[in-house]
């Protein structure tokens, strides 16, 4: 069953609609995604904290990665430009 759960999690991750600020995914009202969210026990929308910008106090979705003086960070476009300009 773990194999099937992982497959369903991957499909939801790929096909669910993305919301920003904070990063979340939603079914968008699609019945197939609603069934998948229900089977996985996910709320709708479901927060995805690992997709959050790693810049302090930012709730936007990270869209790219970049080296910083604190190591490699995944950041939103605004902070990518701030760090690299």
C-alpha positions in Angstrom: 0.0 0.0 0.0 2.9 2.4 0.6 3.8 2.1 -3.1 0.3 3.2 -4.1 0.2 6.0 -1.5 3.5 7.4 -2.8 2.2 7.2 -6.4 -0.9 9.1 -5.4 1.1 11.7 -3.5 3.3 12.2 -6.6 0.3 12.6 -8.9 -1.4 15.1 -6.6 1.9 17.0 -6.3 2.1 17.2 -10.1 -1.5 17.9 -11.0 -3.0 19.9 -8.1 -3.4 23.6 -8.6 -0.8 25.8 -7.0 -1.7 28.8 -4.7 0.8 31.4 -3.4 1.3 33.3 -0.2 1.7 30.9 1.6 2.5 28.0 -0.8 -0.5 25.6 -1.0 -2.1 23.2 -3.4 -5.8 22.8 -4.1 -8.1 20.5 -6.0 -9.6 23.4 -8.0 -12.9 21.6 -7.8 -11.8 18.7 -10.0 -13.4 15.5 -8.7 -10.4 13.3 -9.4 -8.2 15.5 -7.3 -10.9 15.8 -4.6 -11.0 11.9 -4.4 -7.1 11.9 -4.2 -7.0 14.6 -1.5 -9.7 12.6 0.5 -7.8 9.3 0.1 -4.6 11.0 1.4 -6.4 12.8 4.2 -5.3 16.2 2.8 -7.3 19.4 3.6 -8.2 21.6 0.6 -6.2 23.7 0.2 -3.1 22.0 1.7 -0.1 24.1 2.8 3.3 23.0 1.4 5.8 24.7 3.7 8.8 23.1 1.9 8.0 25.3 -1.1 8.2 28.5 0.9 10.8 31.1 0.1 13.7 30.7 2.5 14.2 34.5 2.8 13.3 35.6 6.3 9.6 36.5 6.8 8.6 35.8 3.2 5.5 33.7 2.6 5.8 33.6 -1.2 6.5 30.4 -3.2 10.2 29.7 -3.9 10.6 29.6 -7.7 14.4 29.2 -8.0 17.6 28.6 -6.0 20.7 30.7 -5.6 23.9 30.7 -3.6 23.8 33.2 -0.7 26.3 34.2 2.0 24.3 31.7 4.2 24.5 28.8 1.7 22.3 27.8 -1.1 18.6 28.9 -0.7 15.4 28.4 -2.6 13.8 31.9 -2.9 11.0 33.7 -4.7 11.8 35.8 -7.7 11.7 39.1 -5.7 14.4 37.9 -3.3 16.4 36.2 -6.1 16.7 39.6 -7.8 17.5 41.3 -4.4 20.2 38.8 -3.7 21.8 38.8 -7.1 21.6 42.5 -8.0 
